[in-house]
Amino acid sequence: MNELAQQPRTGVLFLNTPMRPPLGADTWIHTRIMDHLDRTRFRPYVACAIGSADEPTPTYRAVRDIPDLEVVGLNLGPELSGLSAWGKVRAVLALVPAAWRAVRLARFVRREGIAIIHTSDRPRDAFATALIARLSGAAAVVHVHAGYDPSWMGRILRWSLRQADALVAVSHYVATTLVAGGHDPARIHVVQNGIELGPWTPGVGRDEVRRELGISSSAPVIVTVCRLFPSKGAGDLIRAIAEVRHAHPDVQLLIVGEPPDWLPGYDAQLKAEAEELGVADHVKFLGRRAGVAGLLAAADVFAMPSTCEPFGLVYVEAMAMHLPVLGLANGGTVEIVTDGETGVLVTPGDAPELAAQLTKLLADPERRAFMGAAGRRRVEEHFDASLMAQRVENVYTLVRSSPDRASARPREWTVQDLQSPERTAAMREALEHDGFVVLRDVVRKDRLQELAGEIFAEFDRATAAGELFEGGGQLTGHLNCFPGRNSQFVYDDLTEHGIIDFVREVRPDIVDYVRATLNFNMPGSVPQHYHSDGLYVEEFLICNVAVVDTDLENGAIDVLPGTNREFYKFWRYAVERKYRLTTRVPLRQGDVILRKSTLWHRGMPNKTPTPRPMMAVTFGEVRDVDHDPFGLNDGKIFFFPNWYEPSKLGQLRERAFVAAPLTYSAYRFARSLYGNKGYAHW
């Protein structure tokens, strides 16, 4: 214990003040992060309402037994939701002492040297965190569990989110709503939720729960667990059961949950609808219950056709219980449930498809077993609570390493960083968030110098012999080149220094599909248009290697950090002025920039008298595992056109771009209004 205390650790204060049951999923997620934080690096605290000895608050009950966690009492008064008019008056009057308690907590934060305050998107907690962070100098991190929507989010929450140093989104879907709402992408970090796998043991309690509920062992059972309001889809399931019962006369639907305070009586509406449809005997309303694992064990299918679900933690719990999951193909659900593998995703609003898919799942036990096993594996690999905590730790590291704690993020690394699991994890987070990372001094400079000489010599020879094409990049000054068999040392150096292993960790599905090319930026070239490479749905990785020093004079690459995280039509890119994210990346000979193909970028002008070669080793651009990436043309260097074809029409287009680049922008803008060019083949 003394050895642990002597190590410098970053203080993190979790702020969760809800007082009434039940324990919210947002608070529960925080308790898992608290429990799994690396105590050699972080010193966790939690500020929460404690309650009385006889009736502790749900938050205090959840945190009091977490080891090496200091609990700080913080009573900000009752929450406004669900209170009577007089109760709300009393709650407002309680704001005065609550403000004083917040000031005292800010003093505590400063005295303890706490660097980060982490809270949820509950308006009061987010607001308190923003104020305490300002008073104490700590960084504010807000965990966002719902899609950003100003139509229902109050001013206090909207203001608080904009004050945060970092926003942790529970899904890419939530992140896209934050960006669409005007939040800086550099402050948004995606950390998907995780669960403790121990309590979720498939099959345990199945027979007992069925006996308790009066359900036979052979009856097909569908279960949904959610707060009951319309968008969660319980009503859709009741209507679907009216169709499913024709194929499965003994089917049972278990509805677990209660309406929120702001929608009293909604469960009565659902019961009335079940009676009206004649399926009341097929639907059991169980209310809010403990022991959800047993209810899941008693079921054959989990279904929650929730509209634009931000994440869907219950999907993960169901998958952990070997249940196939049915959800809608929108929101964060598509990031959790793999359609056809761990469950079925149904088109939103398609009631016949919903009923049909439930009918098929109940009729196919082998398919259910396959999906259930695949779901459990997916939870173990992606949604474990310890993995979630590690990703949050990476966010803390990035926030702490930023000089102004606003938008700066570490993007430069060394090969030595690849030997550190902590630094490798942070690098992976940066690659996901920004779309690129830079590694310094990777490839041997002497060999690169020899390669540059060979490429220059071949260009001069081909030019003198008249073998080069017309157009195809000659007019804009950006040619493509195959660097030849002698460039294979680049791949060998990437392997030796662990970069190939890093790619394997990030994208094991594409690491073996390698292609070697080279960008040849000629003197007098013009700036390219911002673009991404390939199709958005077929993302691959690109490892650019500086064959020579690359700076602002000879055409250092220009990237738009964060544009990899969602698909942008050109009109949206233009309207949102994404070009303001412009970031030039100078590289020294032997440096590497590893980037996603979906990152918007462009080649810049070469204002020097010497061509600038930049090699690219891509992973997943071609999908031929037997392809020899260094064996083209018998391993000899050759040049080939870029996206401008060397035809008469291609040359005309290239000349038009050079003479009036805005005409091409106008063309792209107009075309993007009625198409999805760059998204997929269809």
C-alpha positions in Angstrom: 0.0 0.0 0.0 2.8 2.4 0.8 4.5 1.6 -2.5 1.3 2.3 -4.3 0.8 5.6 -2.5 4.3 6.8 -3.3 3.7 6.6 -7.1 2.4 9.8 -8.7 -1.2 9.2 -9.7 -3.8 11.3 -11.6 -6.7 12.2 -9.4 -10.1 11.6 -11.0 -13.4 12.7 -9.3 -16.6 11.1 -10.5 -19.6 13.3 -9.8 -23.0 11.4 -9.6 -25.7 13.0 -7.4 -29.0 11.2 -8.1 -30.8 10.4 -4.9 -33.9 8.3 -5.9 -34.0 4.7 -7.2 -33.4 3.0 -9.5 -29.7 3.2 -10.1 -29.4 4.7 -13.6 -27.4 3.0 -16.3 -25.2 6.1 -16.6 -24.2 5.9 -12.9 -23.7 2.1 -13.1 -21.3 2.6 -16.0 -19.3 5.0 -13.9 -19.1 2.5 -11.1 -17.6 0.0 -13.4 -15.0 2.5 -14.6 -14.2 3.4 -11.0 -13.7 -0.3 -10.1 -11.5 -1.0 -13.1 -9.3 2.1 -13.2 -5.6 1.3 -13.0 -4.7 2.2 -9.4 -1.0 2.6 -10.3 -1.9 5.5 -12.6 -5.2 7.0 -11.2 -6.5 8.0 -7.8 -10.3 7.8 -8.0 -12.8 9.7 -5.9 -16.6 9.9 -6.2 -18.9 12.8 -5.1 -22.4 11.5 -4.5 -25.4 11.9 -2.2 -25.0 9.3 0.6 -28.5 9.3 2.2 -29.1 7.9 5.7 -27.7 4.8 7.4 -31.1 3.1 7.1 -31.7 4.3 3.5 -28.6 5.0 1.6 -28.9 6.3 -1.9 -28.6 3.9 -4.8 -25.3 5.5 -5.9 -23.8 5.2 -2.5 -24.8 1.5 -2.2 -23.2 0.9 -5.6 -19.8 2.6 -4.7 -19.2 2.0 -1.0 -17.5 -1.4 -1.5 -15.3 -0.4 -4.4 -11.7 -0.7 -3.2 -9.3 2.3 -3.0 -12.1 4.7 -3.8 -12.7 7.8 -1.6 -16.3 8.8 -1.3 -17.1 12.4 -0.8 -20.6 13.3 0.3 -22.4 15.8 -2.0 -26.1 16.6 -1.6 -27.3 19.0 -4.3 -30.9 18.6 -3.2 -33.8 16.6 -4.8 -34.0 16.2 -8.5 -36.8 18.2 -10.2 -38.2 15.4 -12.3 -41.2 13.7 -10.9 -41.8 16.3 -8.1 -45.0 18.0 -7.3 -45.2 21.8 -7.8 -44.5 22.4 -4.1 -41.6 19.9 -4.3 -40.1 21.8 -7.1 -40.3 25.0 -5.1 -38.5 23.4 -2.3 -35.9 22.0 -4.7 -35.2 25.5 -6.1 -34.9 26.9 -2.5 -32.3 24.1 -1.9 -30.1 25.5 -4.6 -28.5 28.1 -2.3 -27.0 25.5 0.1 -26.2 23.3 -2.9 -24.2 26.1 -4.4 -22.2 26.4 -1.2 -21.5 22.7 -1.2 -20.3 22.9 -4.8 -17.8 25.6 -3.8 -16.6 23.5 -0.9 -16.1 20.6 -3.3 -14.1 22.8 -5.7 -11.8 23.6 -2.7 -11.5 19.9 -2.0 -10.6 19.3 -5.7 -7.8 21.9 -5.5 -6.5 20.7 -2.2 -6.3 17.1 -3.4 -4.8 18.0 -6.7 -7.6 16.3 -8.6 -7.0 16.8 -12.3 -10.2 15.5 -13.9 -13.9 15.6 -13.0 -15.9 13.0 -14.8 -19.7 13.2 -14.8 -22.7 12.1 -16.9 -25.1 14.1 -19.1 -27.7 14.6 -16.3 -28.2 18.4 -16.5 -27.6 19.2 -12.9 -24.4 17.0 -12.7 -23.0 18.4 -15.9 -23.7 22.0 -14.8 -22.1 21.4 -11.4 -19.1 19.8 -13.0 -18.6 22.7 -15.4 -18.7 25.2 -12.5 -16.4 23.2 -10.2 -14.0 22.6 -13.0 -13.8 26.3 -13.6 -13.3 27.1 -9.9 -10.7 24.4 -9.3 -8.8 24.3 -12.6 -9.6 20.6 -13.2 -10.6 19.3 -16.6 -14.3 18.5 -17.1 -15.3 15.3 -18.8 -18.9 14.6 -19.6 -20.1 11.1 -20.5 -22.9 11.5 -23.1 -25.4 8.7 -23.1 -28.0 10.2 -25.3 -28.0 11.6 -28.8 -27.6 15.4 -28.9 -30.9 17.0 -29.6 -31.5 20.7 -28.8 -35.3 20.2 -29.2 -35.5 18.6 -25.8 -32.1 19.3 -24.1 -32.4 22.3 -21.9 -30.1 25.3 -22.0 -28.2 24.3 -18.9 -27.2 21.0 -20.4 -26.3 22.5 -23.7 -24.2 25.1 -22.0 -22.5 22.5 -19.8 -21.6 20.3 -22.7 -19.9 23.2 -24.5 -17.8 23.9 -21.4 -16.4 20.4 -21.2 -12.8 19.7 -22.0 -13.9 16.3 -23.4 -17.2 14.6 -24.3 -17.2 10.8 -24.0 -19.9 9.4 -26.4 -21.2 5.9 -25.7 -21.4 5.2 -29.5 -20.3 6.6 -32.8 -24.0 7.4 -33.4 -24.0 9.7 -30.3 -20.7 11.2 -31.5 -22.2 12.1 -34.8 -25.1 13.9 -33.2 -22.7 15.9 -31.1 -20.7 16.9 -34.1 -23.9 17.8 -36.0 -24.8 19.9 -33.0 -21.7 22.0 -33.5 -19.4 20.4 -31.0 -15.7 20.3 -31.8 -14.8 16.8 -33.0 -11.4 17.0 -31.3 -13.2 17.0 -27.9 -15.3 14.0 -28.7 -14.1 10.5 -27.8 -16.1 7.3 -28.4 -16.0 4.8 -25.6 -18.6 2.0 -25.9 -20.1 0.7 -22.7 -19.0 -2.5 -21.1 -20.4 -5.0 -18.6 -19.1 -7.4 -15.9 -19.4 -10.9 -17.5 -19.5 -12.7 -14.2 -23.2 -12.2 -13.4 -24.3 -13.2 -16.9 -24.2 -17.0 -17.0 -26.2 -18.4 -19.9 -29.1 -20.7 -19.0 -28.8 -20.3 -15.2 -32.3 -19.9 -13.7 -34.2 -20.7 -16.9 -36.4 -23.5 -15.5 -37.0 -21.7 -12.2 -38.2 -18.5 -13.8 -40.4 -20.3 -16.2 -42.1 -22.2 -13.4 -42.5 -18.9 -11.5 -44.2 -17.3 -14.5 -46.3 -20.3 -15.4 -44.6 -20.9 -18.7 -44.0 -24.4 -20.0 -40.4 -25.5 -20.8 -41.2 -25.8 -24.5 -43.0 -22.5 -25.1 -41.1 -20.0 -27.2 -40.4 -16.9 -25.2 -39.4 -13.4 -26.3 -38.3 -10.9 -23.7 -37.8 -7.1 -23.8 -36.2 -5.1 -20.9 -36.6 -1.3 -21.1 -38.2 1.8 -19.7 -41.6 1.9 -21.2 -42.2 4.7 -23.6 -43.1 4.6 -27.3 -39.7 4.8 -29.0 -38.5 1.7 -27.1 -40.8 -0.5 -29.2 -42.8 -2.5 -26.6 -46.0 -1.6 -28.5 -44.5 -2.8 -31.7 -43.7 -6.1 -30.1 -47.3 -6.5 -28.8 -48.6 -5.9 -32.4 -46.0 -8.3 -33.8 -47.1 -11.0 -31.3 -50.6 -10.8 -32.8 -48.9 -12.2 -36.0 -46.3 -14.4 -34.5 -48.9 -16.4 -32.5 -50.3 -17.9 -35.8 -47.1 -19.8 -36.3 -46.3 -20.2 -32.6 -49.6 -20.5 -30.7 -47.9 -20.8 -27.3 -45.5 -17.9 -27.7 -45.0 -15.6 -24.7 -43.7 -12.0 -24.6 -42.2 -10.8 -21.3 -42.2 -7.0 -20.9 -39.8 -6.0 -18.1 -39.8 -2.3 -17.1 -42.0 0.6 -16.0 -42.9 4.0 -17.6 -40.7 7.0 -16.7 -42.1 9.6 -14.3 -43.0 11.8 -17.2 -45.2 9.2 -18.9 -47.5 7.8 -16.1 -50.0 5.2 -17.3 -48.2 4.2 -20.4 -48.1 0.6 -19.2 -51.9 0.6 -18.9 -52.1 1.8 -22.5 -50.0 -1.2 -23.6 -52.1 -3.6 -21.6 -55.2 -2.2 -23.1 -53.7 -2.7 -26.6 -52.8 -6.3 -25.8 -56.5 -6.9 -24.8 -57.8 -5.2 -27.9 -55.6 -7.4 -30.1 -56.6 -10.5 -28.3 -53.0 -11.3 -27.2 -53.3 -10.5 -23.5 -52.7 -14.2 -22.7 -49.5 -14.1 -24.7 -48.0 -11.0 -23.0 -46.8 -10.7 -19.4 -46.1 -7.3 -17.9 -43.5 -7.9 -15.1 -42.7 -4.3 -14.1 -39.3 -3.3 -12.8 -37.6 -6.4 -11.5 -34.3 -7.5 -10.0 -32.7 -10.6 -11.4 -32.9 -9.7 -15.0 -30.3 -12.3 -15.8 -32.8 -15.0 -14.9 -35.5 -13.5 -17.1 -33.0 -13.4 -20.0 -32.1 -17.1 -19.3 -35.8 -18.0 -19.5 -36.1 -16.5 -23.0 -35.3 -17.7 -26.5 -35.0 -14.3 -28.1 -34.3 -10.8 -26.9 -36.1 -8.0 -28.8 -36.1 -4.3 -28.4 -37.1 -2.4 -31.6 -35.9 0.9 -30.1 -35.8 3.9 -32.5 -32.3 5.5 -32.6 -31.1 3.8 -29.4 -27.9 5.6 -28.3 -26.2 2.4 -27.3 -28.4 -0.3 -25.8 -26.6 -1.8 -22.8 -29.4 -4.4 -22.5 -28.4 -5.7 -26.0 -25.0 -6.5 -24.6 -26.4 -8.2 -21.5 -28.7 -10.3 -23.7 -25.8 -11.3 -26.0 -23.8 -12.2 -22.9 -26.6 -14.6 -22.1 -26.4 -16.4 -25.5 -29.6 -14.8 -26.7 -30.0 -13.7 -30.4 -31.0 -10.0 -30.4 -33.6 -8.3 -32.6 -33.3 -4.5 -33.0 -33.7 -1.7 -35.5 -31.1 -0.9 -38.1 -30.5 2.6 -36.8 -28.8 4.6 -34.0 -26.2 2.9 -31.9 -27.8 -0.5 -32.3 -25.9 -1.2 -35.5 -22.7 -0.9 -33.6 -23.7 -3.5 -31.0 -25.6 -6.1 -33.0 -24.0 -7.6 -36.1 -26.9 -8.3 -38.5 -27.1 -12.0 -39.4 -24.4 -13.0 -36.9 -25.4 -12.0 -33.4 -28.9 -11.1 -34.2 -31.3 -9.5 -36.7 -31.7 -5.8 -37.5 -35.0 -4.8 -38.9 -35.9 -1.8 -41.1 -37.4 0.9 -38.9 -41.2 1.1 -39.3 -41.5 -2.2 -41.1 -44.0 -4.0 -38.9 -44.4 -7.1 -41.2 -40.7 -7.6 -41.3 -40.5 -7.4 -37.5 -43.1 -10.1 -37.0 -41.6 -12.2 -39.8 -38.1 -12.1 -38.3 -39.4 -13.0 -34.8 -41.3 -15.9 -36.3 -38.2 -17.2 -38.2 -36.0 -16.9 -35.1 -38.4 -18.9 -32.9 -38.7 -21.6 -35.6 -34.9 -22.1 -35.9 -33.2 -23.2 -32.7 -29.9 -23.9 -34.5 -29.7 -20.4 -35.8 -30.5 -19.0 -32.4 -27.7 -21.1 -30.9 -25.2 -19.9 -33.5 -26.2 -16.2 -32.9 -26.1 -16.6 -29.2 -22.6 -18.1 -29.1 -21.4 -15.4 -31.6 -23.0 -12.7 -29.4 -21.2 -13.9 -26.2 -17.9 -13.9 -28.1 -18.6 -10.4 -29.3 -19.3 -9.2 -25.7 -16.1 -10.8 -24.4 -14.0 -9.2 -27.1 -15.5 -5.7 -27.3 -17.8 -4.9 -24.4 -16.0 -6.0 -21.3 -16.0 -3.5 -18.4 -12.2 -3.6 -18.1 -11.8 -2.7 -21.8 -14.2 0.2 -21.3 -12.1 1.4 -18.4 -8.9 1.2 -20.4 -10.4 3.3 -23.1 -11.6 5.9 -20.6 -8.0 6.0 -19.2 -6.8 6.8 -22.7 -9.2 9.7 -22.8 -7.9 11.0 -19.5 -4.3 10.7 -20.9 -5.3 12.7 -24.0 -7.0 15.4 -21.9 -4.1 15.6 -19.5 -1.5 15.8 -22.3 -3.3 18.7 -24.1 -1.6 22.0 -23.2 -4.9 24.0 -23.4 -7.2 21.0 -22.7 -9.4 22.2 -25.6 -8.5 20.6 -28.9 -4.8 19.7 -29.0 -4.2 16.0 -29.1 -0.9 14.1 -29.3 -0.5 12.9 -32.8 3.3 12.2 -32.8 4.8 8.9 -31.6 8.0 7.0 -31.7 8.6 3.3 -32.4 9.5 2.9 -28.7 5.9 3.9 -27.9 4.8 0.6 -29.6 6.5 -1.3 -26.8 4.2 0.3 -24.2 0.7 -1.1 -24.0 -0.5 2.2 -22.5 1.0 4.3 -25.3 -0.1 1.8 -27.9 -3.7 2.1 -26.6 -3.5 5.9 -26.6 -2.1 5.8 -30.2 -5.0 3.6 -31.3 -7.5 6.0 -29.7 -5.8 8.9 -31.5 -6.0 7.0 -34.8 -9.7 6.4 -34.3 -10.4 10.0 -33.2 -8.2 12.0 -35.6 -7.9 9.5 -38.4 -4.1 9.6 -38.4 -1.0 9.3 -36.3 2.6 10.2 -37.0 5.6 8.0 -36.1 9.0 9.5 -36.2 12.3 7.9 -37.5 11.0 4.5 -38.6 12.5 3.6 -42.0 16.3 3.6 -42.7 17.3 6.9 -44.3 20.2 5.5 -46.3 18.0 3.0 -48.1 15.4 5.6 -48.7 18.0 7.9 -50.3 19.0 5.1 -52.6 15.3 4.5 -53.5 14.7 8.1 -54.2 17.7 8.1 -56.6 16.3 5.0 -58.4 12.9 6.6 -58.8 14.3 9.9 -60.1 16.5 8.1 -62.6 13.5 6.1 -63.9 11.4 9.2 -64.2 14.2 10.9 -66.2 14.6 7.9 -68.4 10.9 7.4 -69.1 10.5 11.1 -69.8 13.5 11.2 -72.2 12.2 8.0 -74.0 8.7 9.5 -74.4 7.2 6.6 -72.5 5.1 8.7 -70.1 1.4 9.3 -70.8 -0.2 12.6 -71.5 -2.5 13.9 -68.7 -3.2 11.4 -66.0 -1.7 13.8 -63.4 1.0 15.3 -65.6 -0.9 18.6 -65.7 -1.8 18.8 -62.0 1.7 17.5 -61.1 0.6 14.5 -59.0 1.6 11.1 -60.6 1.3 7.6 -59.3 4.3 5.3 -59.2 5.1 1.6 -58.4 8.3 1.8 -56.4 9.6 -1.6 -57.4 11.0 -4.7 -55.7 13.9 -2.7 -54.2 11.4 -0.8 -52.0 10.5 -4.0 -50.0 12.9 -2.9 -47.3 10.2 -0.3 -46.3 7.8 -3.1 -45.4 10.5 -5.0 -43.6 11.3 -1.9 -41.4 7.6 -1.4 -40.7 7.5 -5.0 -39.5 10.7 -4.8 -37.5 9.5 -1.7 -35.6 6.1 -3.1 -34.7 3.9 -1.1 -37.0 2.6 -4.1 -38.9 1.7 -5.7 -35.5 -0.1 -2.4 -34.6 -2.1 -2.5 -37.8 -2.9 -6.2 -37.0 -4.2 -5.1 -33.6 -6.3 -2.3 -35.1 -7.6 -4.1 -38.3 -6.7 -7.8 -38.2 -9.1 -8.4 -41.2 -7.0 -6.4 -43.6 -3.4 -6.5 -42.4 -2.4 -9.2 -44.9 -3.8 -7.4 -48.0 -0.9 -5.2 -48.8 -0.3 -2.9 -51.8 2.8 -0.7 -52.4 2.5 2.6 -54.4 4.2 6.0 -54.4 3.0 9.5 -54.9 5.3 11.5 -57.2 4.7 15.2 -56.5 6.3 17.2 -59.4 7.7 20.7 -59.3 5.0 23.3 -60.0 2.1 21.0 -58.9 -1.2 22.5 -57.9 -3.1 21.7 -54.6 -5.5 18.8 -54.9 -9.1 18.9 -53.8 -9.8 17.5 -50.3 -10.9 13.9 -50.7 -10.9 10.5 -49.0 -9.6 7.3 -50.6 -11.9 4.6 -51.8 -15.3 3.9 -50.4 -16.4 4.9 -46.9 -17.9 1.5 -46.1 -14.7 -0.3 -47.3 -12.2 1.6 -45.1 -8.6 0.6 -45.3 -5.4 1.9 -43.8 -2.6 3.7 -45.5 1.0 4.0 -44.2 2.7 6.9 -45.9 6.5 6.9 -45.7 8.6 10.1 -46.3 11.2 9.0 -48.9 12.7 12.5 -48.6 12.2 15.3 -46.2 8.6 16.7 -46.8 7.8 20.2 -45.7 5.5 23.1 -46.5 7.6 23.9 -49.6 7.6 20.6 -51.4 4.1 19.4 -50.6 3.5 18.2 -47.0 0.2 16.4 -46.9 -2.8 18.4 -45.6 -5.4 16.5 -43.5 -8.7 17.3 -41.8 -8.6 15.6 -38.4 -11.7 13.8 -37.4 -13.4 13.7 -40.8 -12.9 9.9 -40.9 -15.6 9.4 -38.2 -18.6 9.8 -40.5 -19.5 10.0 -44.1 -19.6 13.5 -45.6 -21.3 14.4 -48.8 -19.4 17.2 -50.5 -22.2 19.7 -50.0 -22.2 19.0 -46.3 -18.4 19.3 -46.2 -18.7 22.7 -47.9 -21.6 24.0 -45.8 -20.0 23.0 -42.5 -16.6 24.4 -43.7 -14.7 21.3 -42.7 -11.7 22.8 -44.6 -11.1 24.9 -41.5 -9.7 21.8 -39.8 -6.7 22.0 -42.2 -3.6 20.5 -40.6 -0.3 20.3 -42.5 1.9 17.3 -41.5 5.6 17.9 -42.3 7.7 14.7 -42.2 11.4 14.0 -42.1 12.9 11.3 -44.2 12.0 8.0 -42.6 8.9 9.3 -40.8 5.6 7.6 -41.2 2.0 8.8 -41.2 -0.5 6.0 -40.6 -4.0 7.2 -41.6 -7.4 5.9 -42.4 -8.6 5.9 -46.0 -11.8 7.7 -44.8 -9.8 10.7 -43.6 -10.2 13.8 -45.8 -6.9 15.1 -47.1 -5.1 16.5 -50.1 -1.8 16.8 -51.8 -0.2 20.2 -51.7 1.9 22.2 -54.2 5.5 21.4 -54.7 7.2 24.8 -54.9 10.8 23.4 -55.2 12.7 22.4 -58.4 12.9 18.7 -57.2 10.1 16.1 -57.3 8.9 14.9 -53.9 8.2 11.1 -53.7 6.0 9.8 -50.8 5.6 6.0 -50.6 2.3 4.4 -49.5 1.9 0.9 -48.1 -1.8 0.2 -47.9 -3.7 -2.5 -46.0 -7.0 -3.6 -47.4 -7.1 -1.5 -50.5 -6.8 -4.7 -52.6 -8.3 -7.9 -51.3 -6.0 -10.5 -53.0 -4.0 -12.4 -50.3 -1.9 -14.1 -53.1 -0.9 -10.7 -54.6 2.8 -9.9 -54.4 2.8 -6.2 -53.5 6.4 -5.8 -54.7 6.3 -8.1 -57.8 4.4 -5.9 -60.3 6.1 -5.4 -63.7 8.7 -7.9 -62.7 9.6 -5.7 -59.8 10.6 -2.8 -61.9 9.7 0.8 -61.2 7.0 2.3 -63.4 4.7 5.4 -63.5 0.9 5.3 -64.0 -1.9 7.8 -64.1 -3.8 9.1 -61.1 -7.6 9.5 -61.1 -7.4 11.7 -64.3 -7.4 9.4 -67.2 -4.8 10.1 -70.0 -7.6 10.2 -72.6 -8.6 13.4 -74.4 -11.6 13.8 -72.1 -9.4 13.2 -69.1 -6.9 15.8 -70.2 -9.7 18.3 -70.8 -11.0 17.7 -67.2 -7.5 18.0 -65.8 -6.9 21.3 -67.7 -10.2 22.7 -66.5 -9.3 21.8 -62.9 -5.9 23.5 -63.2 -7.4 26.6 -64.8 -10.5 27.0 -62.7 -10.5 24.7 -59.7 -13.8 26.1 -58.4 -15.6 24.6 -61.4 -14.8 21.1 -60.1 -15.9 22.1 -56.6 -19.2 23.3 -58.1 -19.5 20.0 -59.9 -18.9 17.9 -56.8 -21.3 20.1 -54.8 -24.1 19.6 -57.3 -23.5 15.9 -57.7 -23.5 15.3 -54.0 -27.0 16.7 -53.7 -28.5 13.7 -55.3 -26.0 10.9 -54.8 -23.8 9.1 -52.3 -20.6 9.0 -54.4 -17.8 7.7 -52.3 -20.0 5.8 -49.8 -20.6 2.4 -51.3 -20.9 0.6 -54.7 -24.7 0.8 -54.5 
